């Protein structure tokens, strides 16, 4: 007697449907830096920032973890199954040409196959990390300076322009790479020009505004000039935009 085919078919379909969720995560605890929460003064303290970078205001953060590197094209492909990036020369280049919504889908899938603690960093968490724990530093480079051996920028010599594999330059004092330059990075918050005038002290994040039209991006990219690559510079894009040189890094809850 022939065996019924319905049960094997159901099992096969189940495996196909669960396949991505059962895959091994491309991230490990070693990919993250644990950041001890503390208070700092957020905003431009050098007097050369934009009007949305002031007033300088006190912010206190809880503990969190932040990825050492921007999410790479290889890691994106492992979760999403395809690579949207403009320059695919090296799988260790940061992934770019991803919208904020794309990133949220990536995180949802990653959390479904892991412990569920991955997310984007808040704007305050990102700046605190870029400034090596809230220090008065203008750039997220190894020593807080802006120099050709520390970062690629718009004025770099022609032979040095372009995306770089993550970790190509020395990390900042917290052990975080490419906080200045390489790809610019989506963060969690909606953008509001006057948010610093009303920001709460403890773990600020702007998750709702009257006009939810713009999301914050930070860090500048290899195509940006030095002023844009400052730790306190606030930039924005519509969450559906996919741009060359715009990627992200992950945060994790304790």
C-alpha positions in Angstrom: 0.0 0.0 0.0 1.3 3.4 -0.9 2.1 5.7 2.0 0.1 8.9 2.1 2.0 11.9 0.9 0.3 14.6 3.0 2.4 14.2 6.2 5.8 14.4 4.4 4.6 17.4 2.5 3.5 19.2 5.6 6.9 18.5 7.2 8.7 19.8 4.2 6.6 23.0 4.1 7.2 23.5 7.8 11.0 23.2 7.4 10.9 25.7 4.5 8.9 28.2 6.5 11.0 27.8 9.7 14.3 27.7 7.9 15.3 31.4 8.3 14.2 31.4 12.0 16.3 28.2 12.7 19.5 29.6 11.1 22.4 30.4 13.3 22.7 34.1 14.2 25.7 35.9 12.5 26.3 37.8 15.7 28.0 36.7 18.9 28.5 38.3 22.3 32.1 39.2 21.3 30.7 41.5 18.6 29.4 43.9 21.2 30.8 46.3 23.8 29.0 46.5 27.1 28.6 50.1 28.0 28.0 51.1 31.6 25.3 53.7 32.0 26.2 57.1 33.1 25.3 60.8 32.9 26.8 63.2 30.4 26.1 66.5 28.7 24.6 65.9 25.2 25.0 68.3 22.4 27.5 70.6 20.8 30.1 71.8 23.3 32.5 73.2 20.7 30.3 76.1 19.5 30.4 75.1 15.8 27.3 72.9 15.6 23.8 73.4 14.2 20.9 75.0 15.9 19.4 71.5 16.6 22.5 70.4 18.6 21.7 72.8 21.4 21.0 73.4 24.2 23.6 71.2 25.7 21.6 69.2 28.3 22.2 66.5 30.9 21.3 63.0 29.9 21.6 59.8 32.1 21.7 56.4 30.4 21.1 52.9 31.6 23.5 50.1 30.8 23.4 48.8 27.2 25.6 47.1 24.7 26.6 48.4 21.2 28.0 46.5 18.3 31.7 47.1 17.7 31.1 47.3 14.0 28.5 48.5 11.6 26.4 45.6 10.3 28.2 44.1 7.3 26.9 43.0 3.9 27.6 39.4 4.9 25.6 39.6 8.1 22.7 41.3 6.3 22.7 38.6 3.7 22.7 35.8 6.3 19.5 37.2 7.7 17.7 38.7 4.7 19.0 36.4 1.9 20.1 39.2 -0.4 22.5 42.1 -0.5 21.1 45.6 -1.5 24.4 47.4 -1.2 25.8 49.7 -3.9 29.4 48.5 -3.7 29.7 44.8 -3.1 33.4 44.5 -3.5 33.9 43.1 0.0 31.4 41.2 2.1 32.8 43.0 5.2 31.8 46.4 3.9 28.9 47.9 5.9 25.6 47.2 4.3 24.0 50.3 2.8 21.0 51.3 0.6 18.7 50.0 3.4 15.7 52.0 4.6 14.9 52.4 8.3 11.9 50.1 7.7 14.3 47.5 6.1 16.4 47.7 9.2 13.4 47.0 11.4 12.5 44.0 9.4 16.1 42.7 9.7 16.0 43.2 13.5 12.6 41.4 13.7 14.0 38.4 11.9 17.2 38.4 13.9 15.3 38.6 17.2 13.0 35.7 16.1 16.1 33.4 15.8 17.9 34.7 18.9 17.2 35.9 22.4 15.1 38.9 21.2 17.3 41.7 22.6 18.6 43.3 19.4 17.5 46.9 18.5 18.7 50.1 17.1 20.5 52.4 19.5 18.8 55.6 20.6 20.2 58.9 19.5 21.5 59.6 23.1 23.1 56.1 23.3 24.8 56.6 19.9 26.3 60.0 20.9 27.5 58.8 24.3 29.3 55.9 22.5 30.7 58.1 19.8 32.2 60.4 22.4 33.8 57.4 24.1 31.6 57.5 27.2 30.3 61.0 26.9 33.7 62.7 26.9 34.1 66.1 25.3 35.3 64.7 21.9 34.4 66.1 18.5 34.9 62.8 16.5 34.4 59.1 17.2 37.9 58.3 16.1 40.7 56.6 18.1 41.8 59.9 19.8 38.9 62.2 19.0 40.7 64.0 16.2 39.9 64.1 12.5 42.9 62.9 10.4 43.4 61.0 7.2 44.9 58.0 9.0 41.8 57.8 11.3 38.9 58.2 8.9 37.9 58.5 5.2 36.1 61.8 4.4 35.0 63.9 1.4 38.4 65.7 1.2 40.5 62.5 1.3 42.9 61.9 -1.5 41.3 60.2 -4.5 43.1 56.9 -3.9 41.7 56.8 -0.4 38.0 57.5 -1.1 35.2 54.9 -0.8 33.8 52.4 1.6 36.1 50.3 3.8 35.7 47.0 5.4 34.5 47.5 9.0 37.4 47.8 11.5 39.8 49.3 8.9 40.7 52.1 11.3 41.6 52.0 15.0 38.6 52.0 17.4 37.6 54.7 19.8 38.4 54.5 23.5 35.4 52.2 24.1 36.5 49.7 21.4 33.9 50.9 18.8 34.9 51.1 15.1 33.7 53.6 12.5 31.6 55.8 14.8 32.9 58.5 12.5 32.7 57.8 8.8 32.4 54.7 6.7 28.6 54.4 6.6 26.3 56.8 8.3 23.9 55.1 10.7 20.2 54.9 11.3 19.2 55.2 15.0 15.9 54.6 16.7 14.5 58.1 17.2 12.3 60.2 15.1 13.8 63.6 14.4 12.6 66.8 16.0 14.6 70.0 15.5 13.8 71.3 19.0 13.9 68.0 20.9 16.9 69.1 23.0 14.8 71.9 24.5 12.4 69.3 26.0 14.4 66.1 26.2 13.9 64.1 29.5 17.1 63.4 31.5 16.7 59.6 31.8 17.1 57.4 28.7 15.7 59.9 26.3 14.2 58.5 23.0 11.7 60.2 20.7 9.4 57.4 19.7 6.4 59.6 18.7 6.0 63.0 17.3 3.2 65.1 15.8 4.7 64.6 12.4 6.4 61.3 12.1 8.2 61.9 8.9 11.9 61.8 9.5 14.3 59.4 11.3 17.7 60.4 12.7 21.0 59.2 11.2 24.3 59.8 12.8 28.1 59.6 12.2 28.5 60.9 8.7 29.9 58.7 5.9 33.0 58.4 3.8 31.4 60.8 1.4 30.8 63.6 4.0 33.1 66.4 5.0 34.5 66.7 8.6 31.7 68.9 9.9 29.1 66.3 9.1 31.2 63.5 10.7 31.1 65.1 14.2 29.7 63.1 17.1 27.0 65.7 17.8 25.9 66.3 14.2 22.2 65.5 13.8 21.0 64.5 10.3 17.7 63.0 9.1 16.1 61.1 6.3 12.6 59.8 5.6 12.4 56.3 7.0 11.6 54.8 3.6 14.7 56.2 1.9 17.5 53.9 0.7 20.7 55.8 0.2 24.3 54.9 -0.8 26.4 55.1 2.4 23.6 54.8 4.9 23.6 51.7 7.1 23.4 50.9 10.8 24.8 49.2 13.9 23.0 47.2 16.4 22.4 47.7 20.1 21.4 45.1 22.7 19.5 45.3 26.0 21.3 43.8 29.0 
